[in-house]
Amino acid sequence: MSNKNGVLYVVATPIGNLGDLSARAQQILSQSDVIVAEDTRHSRRLLHHFGINTPLLAMHEHNERETCGRLIAQLQEGARIALISDAGTPLVSDPGFHLVREAHGAGIPVSPIPGPSAALAALSAAGLASDRFVFEGFLPAKRIARRQRLQALAQETRTLIFYEAPHRIVECLEDIAACMGEQREATLARELTKLHETIRKNSVGELCTWVSADPEQQLGEIVLVVAGAPAALSVEEVELLNVLQPLLAQLPLKQAVALTTEITGGNRNAIYERALQLKSEEKNAD
Ligand code: SAM
């Protein structure tokens, strides 16, 4: 394997607001020998805006495998190649996987230039648990397949992130309501970083009613962030709650804890902590 210091840069570009192209991305794009893009006409406009004149080469889903061979040969000769997509981070529901994999296979360094991605932008503003999440990309376009996928995800406890086409958003929300329940919380993030940016958090049922009634919400680019399913309780937890909850409703906390400890034979401190948690959940729900 020969490698005269060629590097493949994976460069994130804006998802709407041109101000989001980082200074480092501009520098790398200017200094590369070639920029590999999905739609060269689209990317030329972006590059023109920043005065970047690096030659562009088209690589999309249909020619990725063939183009890869040529690019790997150039990288092995020492070329610095930047990979971009139409918007956001390449490889995130966008082409580039084969090229990156082949570069690794050929021992060529691959370096990310991080920046915008609609999935993380939506998650960061969604107001839903973000410590663990699953990126699902696009759901199947056909209803039966979409419902099957949603059924398979219905018990997933991590937050779910979906990309969705605007003309399918109503059907998609209907299907999420059918498979995960109308009460499941979700955030619709539309036209992020653009003039008509809209972020709305509500139950899936309410979101569906709102989007159905307002055609404007069925336009543009959309990310749906859906809360995970509540974690399933263990048998021990269910048994404990069956005793503790009714006692807490009738008695002062310390007495309810003492009686529950006696009845279940559980650890007093753990039951006390659980009782405090239940009280605070009750207060937050009021
Ligand atoms: N690689 C891109 C990324 O990192 O986000 C995603 C490309 S994927 C082909 C395009 C989808 O991303 C859109 O259909 C939409 O679901 C989502 N998307 C892209 N830009 C967006 C934006 N400004 N606001 C909301 N969603 C966006």
Boltz pocket constraint, residues with backbone or C-beta under 6 A from the ligand:
constraints:
  - pocket:
      binder: B
      contacts: [[A, 15], [A, 16], [A, 85], [A, 87], [A, 88], [A, 89], [A, 90], [A, 91], [A, 92], [A, 93], [A, 94], [A, 116], [A, 117], [A, 118], [A, 119], [A, 162], [A, 163], [A, 164], [A, 165], [A, 189], [A, 190], [A, 191], [A, 192], [A, 193], [A, 194], [A, 221], [A, 222], [A, 223]]
      max_distance: 6.0
